């Protein structure tokens, strides 16, 4: 980005929850640094997140092994999220209030 040096780049209306989730997943997969690239769009701007093997904890591996390791970690994170989503909903709660007499009878 040498030609843009000193110029502000503004990306508008990025979905914060998705961005945080992706960055967290990358970090948990072994990525320490990322590059952001942006594209302005009429409806919503888009951010592209890039990284190389040198940005990861897998510096001693080949490029292919490092990327495979990251893919596997991402896959595990996705599976964990699916398992959490499959939990049954909590039982319904009652809307009745107990009176003092009701509480005294329980004791």
Secondary structure, DSSP 8 states (H G I E B T S, - for coil): -GGGTT------S--HHHHHHHHHHHHHTTB---EEEEE--SS--EEEEE--GGGBS-TTS-HHHHHHHHHHHHHHHHHHHHHHHTS------------HHHHHHH-
